[in-house]
Amino acid sequence: MDARPDTASGYFGAMGDEYDSLIRRALPNYDEMIRELTAYLPAHPRRALELGCGTGNFTLALAEHAPDCALTVVDASPEMTELTRERLAALHPDSAGRSTFVISRFEDLDSVSEAFDLIVSCISLHHVTDKGRLFRHLHEALSPGGALRFADQMLGGSQASQDRNWERWLEYCRQPGHCTEDEIQGLLDHAAAHDHYIPLAVHFELLEAAGFTGIDCVWRNGMWAVVTADASGGN
Ligand SMILES: C[S@@+](CC[C@H](N)C(=O)[O-])C[C@H]1O[C@@H](n2cnc3c(N)ncnc32)[C@H](O)[C@@H]1O
Protein backbone atom coordinates (compact mmCIF):
# COMPACT_ATOMS: atom_id res chain seq x y z
CA MET A 1 0.00 0.00 0.00
CA ASP A 2 1.32 3.47 -0.92
CA ALA A 3 1.80 5.33 2.37
CA ARG A 4 1.63 8.70 0.61
CA PRO A 5 -1.33 8.87 -1.78
CA ASP A 6 -2.53 12.30 -2.94
CA THR A 7 -5.79 12.28 -1.01
CA ALA A 8 -7.26 10.81 2.18
CA SER A 9 -9.72 8.81 0.09
CA GLY A 10 -6.85 7.42 -2.02
CA TYR A 11 -5.16 6.27 1.18
CA PHE A 12 -8.29 4.50 2.45
CA GLY A 13 -9.38 3.21 -0.95
CA ALA A 14 -6.05 1.39 -1.38
CA MET A 15 -6.67 -0.51 1.87
CA GLY A 16 -9.90 -2.22 0.86
CA ASP A 17 -11.14 -4.51 3.59
CA GLU A 18 -7.73 -4.50 5.33
CA TYR A 19 -9.11 -1.27 6.81
CA ASP A 20 -11.30 -3.20 9.25
CA SER A 21 -8.32 -4.89 10.87
CA LEU A 22 -6.09 -1.81 10.94
CA ILE A 23 -8.72 0.54 12.34
CA ARG A 24 -9.32 -1.73 15.35
CA ARG A 25 -5.59 -2.16 15.97
CA ALA A 26 -5.03 1.60 15.68
CA LEU A 27 -8.11 3.22 17.17
CA PRO A 28 -8.92 2.49 20.82
CA ASN A 29 -12.63 1.81 21.39
CA TYR A 30 -13.58 1.99 17.69
CA ASP A 31 -16.59 -0.32 18.14
CA GLU A 32 -17.67 1.42 21.35
CA MET A 33 -17.52 4.77 19.51
CA ILE A 34 -19.79 3.43 16.76
CA ARG A 35 -22.22 2.09 19.39
CA GLU A 36 -22.26 5.47 21.17
CA LEU A 37 -22.77 7.37 17.92
CA THR A 38 -25.66 5.04 17.10
CA ALA A 39 -27.14 5.45 20.60
CA TYR A 40 -27.60 9.20 20.00
CA LEU A 41 -29.32 8.93 16.61
CA PRO A 42 -32.92 10.13 16.39
CA ALA A 43 -35.39 7.25 16.63
CA HIS A 44 -36.97 7.29 13.17
CA PRO A 45 -35.00 9.24 10.56
CA ARG A 46 -36.57 9.11 7.08
CA ARG A 47 -33.77 10.55 4.91
CA ALA A 48 -30.17 10.35 6.09
CA LEU A 49 -26.90 11.52 4.57
CA GLU A 50 -23.67 9.79 5.61
CA LEU A 51 -20.32 11.44 4.92
CA GLY A 52 -17.47 8.93 4.62
CA CYS A 53 -18.62 5.32 4.67
CA GLY A 54 -15.23 3.55 4.50
CA THR A 55 -15.98 -0.16 4.61
CA GLY A 56 -19.48 0.54 5.90
CA ASN A 57 -19.15 -0.23 9.60
CA PHE A 58 -21.26 2.71 10.67
CA THR A 59 -23.49 2.50 7.57
CA LEU A 60 -24.52 -1.00 8.68
CA ALA A 61 -25.22 0.22 12.23
CA LEU A 62 -27.34 3.03 10.80
CA ALA A 63 -29.29 0.64 8.56
CA GLU A 64 -29.94 -1.64 11.53
CA HIS A 65 -31.05 1.31 13.68
CA ALA A 66 -33.30 2.82 11.01
CA PRO A 67 -34.39 0.08 8.58
CA ASP A 68 -36.98 2.33 6.86
CA CYS A 69 -34.59 5.22 6.26
CA ALA A 70 -33.45 6.22 2.75
CA LEU A 71 -29.66 6.56 2.90
CA THR A 72 -27.46 8.78 0.78
CA VAL A 73 -23.85 7.71 1.27
CA VAL A 74 -21.02 9.97 0.12
CA ASP A 75 -17.35 8.99 -0.10
CA ALA A 76 -14.62 10.11 -2.50
CA SER A 77 -13.24 6.56 -2.73
CA PRO A 78 -14.94 4.35 -5.35
CA GLU A 79 -13.38 1.26 -3.69
CA MET A 80 -14.80 2.08 -0.26
CA THR A 81 -18.16 3.02 -1.72
CA GLU A 82 -18.36 -0.33 -3.51
CA LEU A 83 -17.41 -2.28 -0.38
CA THR A 84 -20.14 -0.54 1.58
CA ARG A 85 -22.67 -1.06 -1.19
CA GLU A 86 -21.89 -4.81 -1.25
CA ARG A 87 -22.06 -5.19 2.53
CA LEU A 88 -25.29 -3.26 2.81
CA ALA A 89 -26.85 -5.33 0.01
CA ALA A 90 -25.79 -8.57 1.77
CA LEU A 91 -26.94 -7.64 5.29
CA HIS A 92 -29.73 -5.08 4.79
CA PRO A 93 -31.08 -5.57 1.26
CA ASP A 94 -34.15 -3.38 1.84
CA SER A 95 -31.98 -0.48 3.02
CA ALA A 96 -29.61 -1.08 0.10
CA GLY A 97 -32.54 -0.85 -2.29
CA ARG A 98 -33.40 2.60 -0.91
CA SER A 99 -29.79 3.84 -0.83
CA THR A 100 -27.95 6.21 -3.11
CA PHE A 101 -24.16 6.15 -3.33
CA VAL A 102 -22.37 9.31 -4.38
CA ILE A 103 -18.65 9.31 -5.19
CA SER A 104 -17.67 12.86 -4.28
CA ARG A 105 -15.50 14.88 -1.99
CA PHE A 106 -17.49 16.30 0.91
CA GLU A 107 -16.22 19.73 -0.12
CA ASP A 108 -17.99 19.40 -3.52
CA LEU A 109 -21.34 18.31 -2.19
CA ASP A 110 -23.39 20.93 -3.99
CA SER A 111 -24.82 18.06 -6.04
CA VAL A 112 -26.73 16.74 -2.98
CA SER A 113 -29.56 19.23 -2.82
CA GLU A 114 -32.40 17.35 -1.10
CA ALA A 115 -33.31 17.97 2.55
CA PHE A 116 -32.24 15.36 5.09
CA ASP A 117 -33.55 14.90 8.60
CA LEU A 118 -30.28 13.28 9.66
CA ILE A 119 -26.64 13.80 8.68
CA VAL A 120 -24.04 11.43 10.14
CA SER A 121 -20.34 10.87 9.85
CA CYS A 122 -17.86 8.58 11.59
CA ILE A 123 -14.17 9.61 11.76
CA SER A 124 -14.24 11.31 8.35
CA LEU A 125 -14.81 15.05 8.82
CA HIS A 126 -11.29 15.71 10.12
CA HIS A 127 -10.16 15.36 6.51
CA VAL A 128 -11.92 18.62 5.65
CA THR A 129 -9.85 21.79 6.06
CA ASP A 130 -12.65 24.37 6.22
CA LYS A 131 -15.08 22.89 8.74
CA GLY A 132 -16.95 26.18 9.15
CA ARG A 133 -17.96 26.09 5.49
CA LEU A 134 -18.80 22.39 5.74
CA PHE A 135 -21.04 22.91 8.81
CA ARG A 136 -22.86 25.80 7.10
CA HIS A 137 -23.47 23.58 4.11
CA LEU A 138 -24.69 20.70 6.30
CA HIS A 139 -27.05 23.04 8.15
CA GLU A 140 -28.52 24.08 4.80
CA ALA A 141 -28.90 20.42 3.78
CA LEU A 142 -30.90 19.58 6.94
CA SER A 143 -34.61 20.15 7.30
CA PRO A 144 -35.60 22.38 10.28
CA GLY A 145 -34.86 20.52 13.51
CA GLY A 146 -32.84 17.90 11.64
CA ALA A 147 -29.98 16.16 13.43
CA LEU A 148 -26.24 16.20 12.83
CA ARG A 149 -24.42 13.36 14.62
CA PHE A 150 -20.74 12.65 14.12
CA ALA A 151 -17.75 10.93 15.67
CA ASP A 152 -14.35 12.33 14.91
CA GLN A 153 -10.76 12.71 15.89
CA MET A 154 -9.91 16.10 17.37
CA LEU A 155 -7.18 18.15 18.99
CA GLY A 156 -6.87 18.34 22.75
CA GLY A 157 -8.03 21.58 24.34
CA SER A 158 -4.48 22.39 25.44
CA GLN A 159 -1.07 21.44 24.09
CA ALA A 160 -0.53 19.31 27.20
CA SER A 161 -3.71 17.26 26.69
CA GLN A 162 -3.01 16.97 22.96
CA ASP A 163 0.51 15.67 23.69
CA ARG A 164 -0.87 13.18 26.21
CA ASN A 165 -3.64 12.04 23.83
CA TRP A 166 -1.11 11.52 21.03
CA GLU A 167 1.27 9.63 23.33
CA ARG A 168 -1.55 7.38 24.58
CA TRP A 169 -2.65 6.71 20.99
CA LEU A 170 0.88 5.61 20.02
CA GLU A 171 1.06 3.43 23.16
CA TYR A 172 -2.17 1.75 22.01
CA CYS A 173 -0.80 1.23 18.48
CA ARG A 174 2.39 -0.32 19.89
CA GLN A 175 0.64 -2.84 22.13
CA PRO A 176 1.47 -6.47 21.26
CA GLY A 177 -0.63 -7.64 18.32
CA HIS A 178 -1.59 -4.11 17.30
CA CYS A 179 0.39 -2.17 14.66
CA THR A 180 3.82 -2.72 13.13
CA GLU A 181 6.22 0.24 13.03
CA ASP A 182 5.60 0.45 9.25
CA GLU A 183 1.86 0.70 9.84
CA ILE A 184 2.39 3.37 12.48
CA GLN A 185 4.62 5.32 10.11
CA GLY A 186 1.90 5.02 7.44
CA LEU A 187 -0.68 6.38 9.89
CA LEU A 188 1.61 9.25 10.89
CA ASP A 189 2.35 10.10 7.23
CA HIS A 190 -1.37 10.01 6.47
CA ALA A 191 -2.18 12.24 9.45
CA ALA A 192 0.51 14.76 8.48
CA ALA A 193 -0.69 14.90 4.87
CA HIS A 194 -4.48 14.70 5.16
CA ASP A 195 -5.78 15.26 8.70
CA HIS A 196 -6.97 18.68 9.88
CA TYR A 197 -7.76 18.45 13.56
CA ILE A 198 -9.40 21.17 15.62
CA PRO A 199 -10.35 21.12 19.32
CA LEU A 200 -13.83 20.18 20.49
CA ALA A 201 -14.45 23.79 21.63
CA VAL A 202 -13.76 25.04 18.08
CA HIS A 203 -16.21 22.48 16.68
CA PHE A 204 -18.81 23.92 19.06
CA GLU A 205 -18.08 27.52 17.94
CA LEU A 206 -18.25 26.60 14.24
CA LEU A 207 -21.45 24.59 14.70
CA GLU A 208 -23.11 27.46 16.56
CA ALA A 209 -21.97 29.95 13.92
CA ALA A 210 -23.47 27.67 11.24
CA GLY A 211 -26.88 27.82 12.99
CA PHE A 212 -26.88 24.59 15.00
CA THR A 213 -28.42 24.40 18.48
CA GLY A 214 -28.34 21.80 21.27
CA ILE A 215 -24.65 21.20 20.62
CA ASP A 216 -23.10 18.55 22.85
CA CYS A 217 -20.28 16.05 23.21
CA VAL A 218 -21.91 12.82 24.43
CA TRP A 219 -18.82 10.56 24.46
CA ARG A 220 -15.09 11.09 24.46
CA ASN A 221 -11.99 8.93 24.65
CA GLY A 222 -8.70 10.80 24.20
CA MET A 223 -8.68 12.24 20.68
CA TRP A 224 -12.05 10.76 19.68
CA ALA A 225 -15.42 12.31 20.44
CA VAL A 226 -19.09 11.93 19.49
CA VAL A 227 -20.80 15.28 18.82
CA THR A 228 -24.52 15.97 18.53
CA ALA A 229 -26.17 19.12 17.15
CA ASP A 230 -29.57 20.03 15.75
CA ALA A 231 -30.49 22.32 12.90
CA SER A 232 -32.33 25.40 14.07
CA GLY A 233 -35.98 25.87 13.18
CA GLY A 234 -37.47 22.66 14.59
CA ASN A 235 -40.07 22.34 17.35
C1 LIG B 1 -11.32 6.92 8.40
S1 LIG B 1 -12.40 6.45 7.12
C2 LIG B 1 -13.90 6.26 8.07
C3 LIG B 1 -14.78 5.20 7.51
C4 LIG B 1 -15.98 4.77 8.37
N1 LIG B 1 -16.95 5.83 8.52
C5 LIG B 1 -15.57 4.24 9.71
O1 LIG B 1 -16.06 4.71 10.72
O2 LIG B 1 -14.76 3.32 9.76
C6 LIG B 1 -12.68 7.96 6.25
C7 LIG B 1 -13.48 7.81 4.95
O3 LIG B 1 -13.75 9.12 4.45
C8 LIG B 1 -13.39 9.20 3.07
N2 LIG B 1 -12.91 10.57 2.84
C9 LIG B 1 -11.86 11.16 3.44
N3 LIG B 1 -11.77 12.45 3.07
C10 LIG B 1 -12.79 12.67 2.21
C11 LIG B 1 -13.26 13.82 1.52
N4 LIG B 1 -12.65 14.99 1.63
N5 LIG B 1 -14.36 13.70 0.76
C12 LIG B 1 -15.00 12.49 0.64
N6 LIG B 1 -14.60 11.37 1.27
C13 LIG B 1 -13.51 11.47 2.06
C14 LIG B 1 -12.34 8.13 2.85
O4 LIG B 1 -12.34 7.67 1.52
C15 LIG B 1 -12.76 7.05 3.86
O5 LIG B 1 -13.62 6.11 3.29
The ligand as an SDF file (V2000), in Angstrom:
LIG
                    3D

 27 29  0  0  0  0  0  0  0  0999 V2000
  -11.3160    6.9200    8.4000 C   0  0  0  0  0  0  0  0  0  0  0  0
  -12.3970    6.4460    7.1170 S   0  0  0  0  0  0  0  0  0  0  0  0
  -13.8960    6.2590    8.0720 C   0  0  0  0  0  0  0  0  0  0  0  0
  -14.7800    5.2030    7.5130 C   0  0  0  0  0  0  0  0  0  0  0  0
  -15.9790    4.7700    8.3650 C   0  0  0  0  0  0  0  0  0  0  0  0
  -16.9530    5.8270    8.5190 N   0  0  0  0  0  0  0  0  0  0  0  0
  -15.5660    4.2380    9.7120 C   0  0  0  0  0  0  0  0  0  0  0  0
  -16.0590    4.7120   10.7220 O   0  0  0  0  0  0  0  0  0  0  0  0
  -14.7580    3.3210    9.7580 O   0  0  0  0  0  0  0  0  0  0  0  0
  -12.6830    7.9600    6.2450 C   0  0  0  0  0  0  0  0  0  0  0  0
  -13.4760    7.8080    4.9540 C   0  0  0  0  0  0  0  0  0  0  0  0
  -13.7460    9.1210    4.4460 O   0  0  0  0  0  0  0  0  0  0  0  0
  -13.3870    9.1950    3.0710 C   0  0  0  0  0  0  0  0  0  0  0  0
  -12.9070   10.5670    2.8420 N   0  0  0  0  0  0  0  0  0  0  0  0
  -11.8570   11.1590    3.4400 C   0  0  0  0  0  0  0  0  0  0  0  0
  -11.7720   12.4470    3.0720 N   0  0  0  0  0  0  0  0  0  0  0  0
  -12.7950   12.6680    2.2140 C   0  0  0  0  0  0  0  0  0  0  0  0
  -13.2640   13.8210    1.5200 C   0  0  0  0  0  0  0  0  0  0  0  0
  -12.6510   14.9890    1.6280 N   0  0  0  0  0  0  0  0  0  0  0  0
  -14.3630   13.6970    0.7590 N   0  0  0  0  0  0  0  0  0  0  0  0
  -14.9960   12.4940    0.6360 C   0  0  0  0  0  0  0  0  0  0  0  0
  -14.6020   11.3720    1.2700 N   0  0  0  0  0  0  0  0  0  0  0  0
  -13.5140   11.4680    2.0650 C   0  0  0  0  0  0  0  0  0  0  0  0
  -12.3380    8.1310    2.8530 C   0  0  0  0  0  0  0  0  0  0  0  0
  -12.3410    7.6680    1.5160 O   0  0  0  0  0  0  0  0  0  0  0  0
  -12.7600    7.0530    3.8600 C   0  0  0  0  0  0  0  0  0  0  0  0
  -13.6240    6.1140    3.2850 O   0  0  0  0  0  0  0  0  0  0  0  0
  1  2  1  0
  2  3  1  0
  2 10  1  0
  3  4  1  0
  4  5  1  0
  5  6  1  0
  5  7  1  0
  7  8  2  0
  7  9  1  0
 10 11  1  0
 11 12  1  0
 11 26  1  0
 12 13  1  0
 13 14  1  0
 13 24  1  0
 14 15  1  0
 14 23  1  0
 15 16  2  0
 16 17  1  0
 17 18  1  0
 17 23  2  0
 18 19  1  0
 18 20  2  0
 20 21  1  0
 21 22  2  0
 22 23  1  0
 24 25  1  0
 24 26  1  0
 26 27  1  0
M  CHG  2   2   1   9  -1
M  END
$$$$
